[in-house]
């Protein structure tokens, strides 16, 4: 997460109008977008797991090698305003998703609270309930009954 730009820019600009720094500061550090999901081949339904990408720091909710992540995880998605409107797997609490849907940021979001730990205190991050893909084994055994 970068240092947040001044002001409540997310209320004044569209996602397309944001600077790179503003865009990056929208990430609350929950880490839920970095969890593996399983898709039912017949229905297309997505099932969340508690298995995190090997690059995710499960304590901070941040990627351990953000700049070079696609070298190690080629399928990692680089979010853009156009792309995020087509993704149905983003967490329901994700600032990018919320703003794209015309919703407000929650009170625990670091841009509102001024505290990066607020996302963890609110219980909406991956802290404390996930495992790394390097340790997990079969994903089918890690499906969680939790709305991401």
ABEGO torsion letter per residue (X at the ends): XBBBBBEBAAAABBAAABBAAAAAAABAGAGAAABBBBBBAAAGBBBBBABBBAABBAAAGBBABAAAAAAABAABBBBBAAAAAABAABBAABAAAAAAAGBBBBAABAAAAGBAAAAAAAGABABGABBBAAAAEBAAAABBBBBX
